[in-house]
Amino acid sequence: MLKFFAVRSNSLTGFPSRISSFLALTKPRVVSLIVFTAVIGMLLATPGMVPLQLLLAGTAGIALVAGAAAAMNCLVEQKIDARMQRTSWRPLPRGELTPMQTVVFAGAVGGFGLWVLLHFVNALTMWLTLATFVGYAVVYTVILKPLTPQNIVIGGASGAMPPVLGWAAVTGEVTTEAMLLFLIIFAWTPPHFWALALYRTDDYARAGVPMLPVTHGKDYTKLQVLLYTLILFGVSLLPYAVRMSGYLYLAAAIVLGLVYIGYAVRIYVAYSDRLARSCFRYSIVYLSALFAALLADHYLA
């Protein structure tokens, strides 16, 4: 087993590099946002404090399975990644890891994560997390992404699950409030990824991925970014509408949403790749700040 994971030269100096390659498979920046929203879901699920063991086990289990799903995504898309400037640096296209190593790594990490959730959290969270893994690694990556420009819309359901997983970890059920958190991320996903696709259109076209600006053109995609951003703004107000949150969250949602709409309008009327890149970056700030505002409202308001 040690030989399986060792560098070809068996030198100790290569071991940190190999660890770095396995870590890169898990897409740490993406997983960090997943874990963040899952933890927010846990904290929002109870008026008091979440028991430390449950918080740690839930966070670790969800993070491990998310990392395993990311690794499987890298495995399936290694040829696509090799053709795209944005992803050509990943370990598989560069030959730093083999497909078999990736499968073993993903199986071990994901399996351990599911075991942690089953034994230290609850069975519902484990099954929901497994379903999310299948939704992302199989339904989205294998089926939807290469077949339809609506891959982000449909496949976004998997990406929207983390706060639901967190909520289920604490309460053992999925409630209306948890589904509102799901809807926010579900509505956020299309404008977030289509902003990226707009300034990476040539990359996706070269790789043969039917992203919306490749199949329907940039003008149509810009309109969809604007429309989905407006939908997101409305959805983001629902926690206040159902009394899940108060005025602190409402104010944050309005301000953050208006800034996002401003980006979307500017993309629609005066597009530039630089603007689309700024919009993509802001979308990450937006989601993080929106969920942070939910948490602050929960404990302070």
ABEGO torsion letter per residue (X at the ends): XAAAABBAAGBAAAAAAAAAAAAAAAGAAAAAAAAAAAAAAAAAABABBBBAAAAAAAAAAAAAAAAAAAAAAAAAAAAAAAABAAAAABAAAAGABBAAAAAAAAAAAAAAAAAAAAAABBAAAAAAAAAAAAAAAAAAAAAAAAABAAAAAAAAAAAAAAAAAAAAAAAGBBBAAAAAAAAAAAAAAAAAAAAAAAAAAAAAAAAGBBBAAAAAEAAAAAAAAAAAAAAAAAAAAAAAAAGABBAAAAAAAAAAAAAAAAAAAAAAABBBAAAAAAAAAAAAAAAAAAAAAAAAAAAAX
